[in-house]
Amino acid sequence: EEKAHFAHQQGANHVIRYTQSDFAQVTNQLTDDVVVHVVYDAIGQTTFDQSLACLRKRGMMVIYGQSSGAVPPFDINRLSGITPGSGRGSLFLTWAAGSHYIEARQDLLDNAHAVFELLIAGHLAPHIADRLPLEKAAEAHQLLESRQVTGKLVLIP
């Protein structure tokens, strides 16, 4: 409930708690069944099927995490829309690993520059939940894994 409230405070128009409702159904209701162009999914196994169900024809799903576990292997024909019950069709699915966007030094610098420009301009305002000494890194990971943190944890060397 705290995280839903925080999301509203940060400007979210709608917050759907995937652990309490079928978010594909709610999303379809909110969009008058127009559905969405893109789904960004950091949860993985628990939300994968519903995330696909939210997509419009030719929609894209971007997975960038798997906090609930890895998505099990699935039949790629589900993306086509041809298989009964498989969705709207011609769907795109990708895994976005941040490391692939900063492999080249210049990419890292360009992306860092873009982020700092947004911070300076006031377009990004990350919420720092806590600052911990580096020797408490294991504790920080436990807090993140247990989902007790809303915002970012900063480790101080």
C-alpha positions as CSV (number, residue, x, y, z in Angstrom):
1,E,0.0,0.0,0.0
2,E,2.9,2.4,0.8
3,K,4.4,1.8,-2.6
4,A,1.1,2.4,-4.4
5,H,0.7,5.7,-2.4
6,F,4.3,6.7,-3.3
7,A,3.7,6.0,-7.0
8,H,0.6,8.3,-6.9
9,Q,2.7,11.0,-5.2
10,Q,5.3,10.7,-8.0
11,G,2.6,11.3,-10.6
12,A,1.2,7.9,-11.6
13,N,-2.3,8.2,-12.9
14,H,-3.2,4.7,-12.0
15,V,-1.6,2.2,-9.8
16,I,-2.4,-1.5,-10.1
17,R,-1.2,-3.9,-7.5
18,Y,-0.4,-7.0,-9.4
19,T,-0.5,-9.1,-6.3
20,Q,-4.1,-8.2,-5.6
21,S,-5.8,-8.0,-9.0
22,D,-5.5,-9.2,-12.6
23,F,-3.6,-6.3,-13.9
24,A,-4.2,-7.2,-17.6
25,Q,-7.9,-7.0,-17.0
26,V,-7.7,-3.8,-15.1
27,T,-5.4,-2.3,-17.8
28,N,-7.8,-3.3,-20.5
29,Q,-10.6,-1.6,-18.5
30,L,-8.6,1.6,-18.0
31,T,-7.7,1.8,-21.7
32,D,-11.3,0.9,-22.9
33,D,-9.8,-2.3,-24.3
34,V,-7.5,-0.3,-26.6
35,V,-4.6,-1.8,-24.6
36,V,-1.0,-0.6,-24.6
37,H,1.9,-0.2,-27.0
38,V,4.7,-1.1,-24.5
39,V,5.0,-3.0,-21.3
40,Y,8.1,-2.7,-19.2
41,D,8.3,-5.7,-16.8
42,A,10.9,-5.9,-14.0
43,I,9.0,-8.7,-12.2
44,G,9.4,-11.6,-14.6
45,Q,7.8,-15.0,-13.9
46,T,4.8,-13.7,-11.9
47,T,3.7,-11.0,-14.3
48,F,4.9,-12.3,-17.7
49,D,1.6,-13.7,-19.0
50,Q,-0.5,-10.7,-17.8
51,S,2.1,-8.4,-19.3
52,L,1.7,-10.0,-22.7
53,A,-2.1,-9.9,-22.4
54,C,-1.9,-6.1,-21.9
55,L,-0.3,-5.5,-25.3
56,R,-2.0,-4.3,-28.5
57,K,-1.3,-5.9,-31.8
58,R,2.4,-5.2,-32.7
59,G,3.0,-4.2,-29.1
60,M,6.4,-4.6,-27.4
61,M,7.3,-6.1,-24.0
62,V,10.6,-5.1,-22.5
63,I,11.8,-7.3,-19.7
64,Y,14.5,-5.7,-17.6
65,G,14.4,-7.8,-14.4
66,Q,13.1,-10.9,-12.8
67,S,12.5,-10.2,-9.2
68,S,9.9,-13.0,-9.0
69,G,12.1,-15.5,-10.9
70,A,13.0,-16.3,-14.4
71,V,10.3,-16.6,-17.0
72,P,10.1,-20.3,-18.0
73,P,10.6,-21.3,-21.6
74,F,7.5,-20.7,-23.6
75,D,6.2,-21.3,-27.1
76,I,7.3,-18.4,-29.4
77,N,4.1,-18.9,-31.4
78,R,2.3,-17.2,-28.5
79,L,3.6,-13.9,-29.9
80,S,1.9,-14.5,-33.3
81,G,-1.7,-14.3,-32.2
82,I,-2.4,-17.3,-34.5
83,T,-2.4,-19.8,-31.7
84,P,-5.8,-19.7,-29.9
85,G,-5.6,-17.8,-26.7
86,S,-2.2,-16.5,-27.6
87,G,-2.9,-12.8,-27.6
88,R,-3.4,-10.0,-30.1
89,G,-0.5,-10.9,-32.4
90,S,2.8,-9.8,-34.0
91,L,4.2,-9.0,-30.6
92,F,7.8,-8.0,-29.9
93,L,9.7,-9.3,-26.9
94,T,13.1,-8.1,-25.7
95,W,15.4,-8.4,-22.7
96,A,17.0,-5.1,-22.0
97,A,20.2,-5.5,-19.9
98,G,21.7,-2.2,-18.9
99,S,25.2,-3.5,-19.3
100,H,24.6,-3.8,-23.1
101,Y,23.9,-0.1,-23.3
102,I,27.2,0.9,-21.7
103,E,29.7,-1.7,-23.0
104,A,31.6,0.9,-25.0
105,R,33.2,3.7,-23.0
106,Q,31.6,6.4,-25.2
107,D,28.1,4.9,-24.7
108,L,28.7,4.9,-20.9
109,L,29.8,8.6,-21.0
110,D,26.9,9.6,-23.3
111,N,24.3,7.9,-21.2
112,A,25.8,9.3,-17.9
113,H,25.8,12.7,-19.5
114,A,22.2,12.4,-20.5
115,V,21.2,11.3,-17.0
116,F,23.1,14.2,-15.3
117,E,21.6,16.7,-17.7
118,L,18.1,15.5,-16.7
119,L,19.0,15.7,-13.0
120,I,20.4,19.2,-13.4
121,A,17.3,20.3,-15.3
122,G,15.1,18.9,-12.6
123,H,13.4,16.4,-14.8
124,L,14.7,13.5,-12.6
125,A,14.4,13.5,-8.9
126,P,15.4,10.0,-7.6
127,H,14.0,9.2,-4.2
128,I,16.9,8.1,-1.9
129,A,15.4,5.8,0.7
130,D,18.6,5.4,2.7
131,R,22.3,5.8,2.6
132,L,24.4,2.9,4.0
133,P,28.1,2.4,4.5
134,L,29.6,0.0,1.9
135,E,30.2,-2.6,4.6
136,K,26.4,-2.9,4.9
137,A,26.1,-4.0,1.2
138,A,24.7,-7.4,2.2
139,E,22.0,-5.7,4.3
140,A,21.2,-3.4,1.4
141,H,20.7,-6.4,-0.9
142,Q,18.5,-8.1,1.8
143,L,16.3,-4.9,2.0
144,L,15.9,-4.8,-1.8
145,E,15.2,-8.5,-2.1
146,S,12.6,-8.3,0.6
147,R,10.9,-5.4,-1.1
148,Q,11.2,-3.2,2.0
149,V,12.6,-0.3,0.1
150,T,10.8,2.4,-1.8
151,G,13.4,4.3,-3.8
152,K,17.1,3.9,-4.1
153,L,19.7,2.8,-1.6
154,V,23.1,4.5,-1.8
155,L,26.2,2.7,-0.6
156,I,28.9,5.1,0.8
157,P,32.5,3.8,0.4
